[in-house]
Amino acid sequence: MPGYKKLGRDTAHRKAMLRNMVTDLLREGRITTTLARAKEAGRQTEKMITLAKRGDLHARRQALAYIYDETVVTKLFEEIGPSYSERQGGYTRILKLGPRQGDNAEMVFLELV
């Protein structure tokens, strides 16, 4: 299925999980997760940073509709977005950590470049 992975969850759970992951990534700068989740969360984070680079009121409201925390949106538009003003995409990086002990899932760091 092109575009996204279901990640073994129903639609509402998957959307809420990705929104939480994007919010945490923008707040902390780095999160630890599985490879499949990191790829999906990275896509959404790239979209949020692109909105922050635009910087207008409509973009801020679109980001607020997706990100839960207003302080994270403020940080996104005042700090993160302007720092990537010269960069044409590729705002996130995936660093592989190896398999998880319990179920052998591939663990990664998802971080902002």
N, C-alpha and C positions, 0 to 999 in steps of 0.2 A: 504494500500500500504506500504510494508515494506521499511524501510530505511529513508524516509523523509516525511514531510508533505508539502502540497502545499501552505498553509497559505493564501489561497484566492487570490493568485497573479499568473500572468503568469511567465514563466520560467525566463526571463531576469530580471524582477522586483524582483522576489524572490532571485535570486543569488546576485544582487546588494545590496539588503537590508541586506542579511546575511553577505556579505563582509563588509559593513559599520558597522554592529553591532560588528563583530569580531574585526575590526580595533579600534572602540571606546572602547571596553572592554579591549583590550590590552593596549591602551593609558591611560585610566582612572582607570582601576582596578575594576570598578563596574558600571553597567548600570541598569536602570529601564525599564522593558518591560513586555509584556504579557507572560504567562506561556508557550504557544506553541512556540512562537518565541524564548524564552530563551532556551528551550530544543534543538532546531535546532542550534542556535548560539553556545551553549555550546559544541555540538558535533564538530563543525568546529574549535572552539578555542582549544579543546583538540588535534586535529590533528596538528594545528600550533605549539603548545607547544612541541609536540612530535618531530616535525621537528627541532625545536630549540635545543632540547636535543641532537639530532644527531650532529648538529653543522657544518657539512661540506658545501662546496660551493654549491653542488647540492641541499641540503635542503634549503639553503638561497635563491636560485633562485626559488625554488618551493613556498616558502613563499612569495617572491616578486610578483609572478604571481597571488597570491590570495589577499594579503593585499595591500591596496592602497598607504599607506604612508611609505616611506623609513625609516623615523626616528622611526616609530613603529617597523619595522622589525629589526632595529639596537638594539632597546631596548629589543625586544623579544630575540634576540640571545645573547646579552651581559649581560642582567640582569635576565629576566624571566626564560629562559631555564636553565641556570646553577643553579638557586635556586631550581628547581624541579628535580635535577639530581638523588636524592635518592628516589624519589616518583615514583611509578609504576601506573600512571594514577590517575584520579580523581582530576583534577586541577581546576575545577570550582564548584561552589556551588550555589544553588537556594534557596533563602529565600522568602517565601510568604508574601505579604503585605496586601492582602485582595482584594475585588472587586473594580473595577474602577467606579467612580461616574456615568459616562454617559451611558455606555453600560453593566455594571456589568461583564466585563472581569476580569479574575483573574490576578492581577498584582504581579510581583516578582522583587527582586533584583537578577541579575546574577553577580557573583563576582568571582575573583580569590581566591583560598584558600590560 
